[in-house]
Amino acid sequence: MVIVKSMKLILFDIDGTLMDSGGAGTRALSLAFEELFSIRDAFHDISLAGKTDPQILREGLKRHGLDDSNGVVPGFFDAYLRHLSLHIDNAKGHLKPGIREALAVLASRKDYVLGLLTGNIEKGAGIKLDHYGISRYFRVGAYGSDAEDRNVLLPVAVEKLRRDHAFNVAFKDCVVIGDTPRDVECSKPYGARAVAVATGPYSREDLVKAGADVVFDDLSDTQRLLSVLNSSH
């Protein structure tokens, strides 16, 4: 077992934090639902921000009086991944400001491990990250396919790092970076640090109110981000 006392695990959310997929994720969810159940725009009145893909599906099924039996969930996500692969390449999609530069700098640090904490199912996350050429930066991930409840994903990421890379990282040395109150909330039960970025649907004030330790307008100031990550609680 390798124990690095100063090691920090930096866990990024994807949608709204690393990138804007140009609506590809929402479109793929809606098209998959329509393909299976012949219901159009099934999620139009459901808030998706910060939720896991399985949670979104469950809410959609409930809203339309459907259940999740008889293999519905695997079939839905198979269709979702097909549609996502087709729609991820669109003119509106882009990485958020400063992301490519920040990832390159953070990945060069021997005292940081970069990972993902996201509501995306793992294969969906891969499609998004591969399209923008940033998959290589992340050594570990906790996904919606690991658990429907986002609040249990931090321990999943820590355990995967221990199991797959032989690194022990304490919860207090984890930092969750995300754009929604749910990203902030999932860090709190474990004493991890929450860095929020107002590049999604929530304002700085919303993120401060949710309990974020630090709030950025965006991550274009790499040196300030490094300073925050290097500091203690």
N, C-alpha and C positions, 0 to 999 in steps of 0.2 A: 504493500500500500504506500502510495506517495502522498504525503501530507505537506502542502505548501501553505505556511501560516498566513502569508500575505495575499494569497489567491482570492480574487473576486470573480463571481459569476454575474455577468451582465446579461440580462434576459430582455429581449426586445419583443414587443407586440409587432404584428405585421401591418394590418390594414389601418390606415390613418396615422401610423407611426413611421414605418419604413417606406410605405408607398400608398399611392392612390391607384387602384387597379382600373380606374375609369369605369367603374360600375360592373366590371366583369364578374365579380363574385356574386353580387345580388342578382345579376341577369342569369347566371348559371343556376342559382338556387331556384329562381322562378321558373326557368325553362324545364328544369328537372321535375319540379312539382307538376307543371302542366303536362309533361310527358307521361307521368305516372297516373295522375288523377284528373286530367282534363279541366283543371282549374287555373285560370290565368291570373297573373299578378297576385299570387297567393299570399305574399308577404308585404303587400303595399302598406298595410296599416300596423305592421309589427316593427318595433324598434330593434335593429340588428346590432347596433354599436356595442362592442365589448362582450357580446355573447358568443358561446361556442356554437359551432355548426350543428351538433346534435341538439342543443337547446333550441336553436332557431327552428329546426325541423319539427321538434316536438310541439313547439308553440303553434306552428303552422298547421300541423295535423289537428291539434285541439281546436283551433279557430274554425276549422272547416268540418268538424265532427267526424274525423277519421282517427283510426287507432294505428299503433305501430307494430302490429302483429304480422305474421305470415311473410317475413322477409322484406318488409317495406323499407326498413332503414338501409340495409346494404344495397338494395336495388336503387334507392334514391341517390345514394352517394356515388354509385357507379355512373348514373346519368349525370349527376352534378359534375364529376370530374371530366366527362366527355365534353360537356358544354363549356366548362371553364377553360379547357385546352383550346377550344375554338375562339373564345372571346377575350382571352387575356391579351392578345395582340390587338390593341385598339389605340386610336389617336389621343384619347383622353388620359390614358394611364401614364404614370410617371413616379419616379422616386421622390420622396419628400426632400426639401432643401437640406443640403449638407450631409445626406445619409451616406453617399458613396465615400466621401472623404472621411467621415467619422468612422465608418467601419474599417477602412484601411488602416487608420491610425490606431484604433483600439485593438485590432487583430495583431498588430505588430508588438504589442506589449506582452511580456512574458508573465506578468502578474494578473492578467485578465483572461478569462475564458468567455467567449461570446456564445450566447444561446438564444433560443426562442421560447416565449411563453405566449401562446396564441390560441384563440378559439378555432382557428382553421384545423380541419383534419390534416394529418401529416402529408398525404399525397397532394392535397390542394395547396398547402403551404409550399411544397416543392415546386409545383407548377408556377406559382407566382414568383418565388425567389429565382428559379432558373431563368424565367423570362427576362428578368432584370439583371441577371449575372451576379447575384450576391450570395448564392447558396454556400459558397466555399468559406464564408466567414464564420459560419455557425457550427460549433462542434457538438451541440446537444440541443434537444428541443422537447418541450412539453406541449401537447396538442389537444384539440378538442376530441380527437380520436382516442386519447388516453383517458379522458374523463369529461363528462358533460359539465360538471361543476368547475368553473374556472378557479375557484378558491382552493382547490386541492392540487393544482398543477405545479406550484412551486416545489413541493416535496418530490414530485415526479421528476422534475428537471435535475434536482440535486442527486437523487438516487441514480438516474441514468449517467450522470457525470462520474459518480463513484463506481458504478458497475462497468461502464464502457471505457473509461479513461483513467481509472484508479486515482481520481482526485477526490479528496474530502473537502467540501466547502461548507462552512457553517451558514445557517440561514441569515445571520447578521451580516455576513459578507456577500450577500446577494443584493442585486439592484434590479428592480423591475422598471422598464421604460415603456410607457404607453400613453395613449391619448384619451382614455376614457376613465371615469370614476371606477369602473370595474377593474381596470388595470391597477389602480391605486389600492383598491380594497383587497385584491388577492395577495398583496404583499404584507398586509397588516397583521394577520394572525401569527406570523412567523418572525416578526421583528426585522424583516427585510426593508430595504430603503425603496421608496417610490419616487421615481423621477417622471414627471408628467410633461407632455409636450402638446401645445395647443394647435396641432395641425390636423385635428379631426373635427368632429361635430361639437365639441365642448370648448367653452371659453376658459381663459386663465382663471377666472373667478370660480367657475364650476369645479375646476381641478384643485384649486386651493381649498375650497369647501369640502371636497372629498377627502382631504388629508394628505395630499402630495407633499413630500419633503421639499421638493424643488420643482418649479414650473418654468419651462422654456417656451418661448413663442415658436421656435423651431430649433433644429439641431445644426444650424449653419455655423455656429461659433464653436468649433471643435476644441479650442483651448479652454473655453469656459466649461464645456462638458467634461473634459479631462480633470479640471480643477474640482468640479463637483464630485466626480467619481473617486478621486484621490482622497477627498475629505472624509472624515468619519461622520457618524450620525450627529 
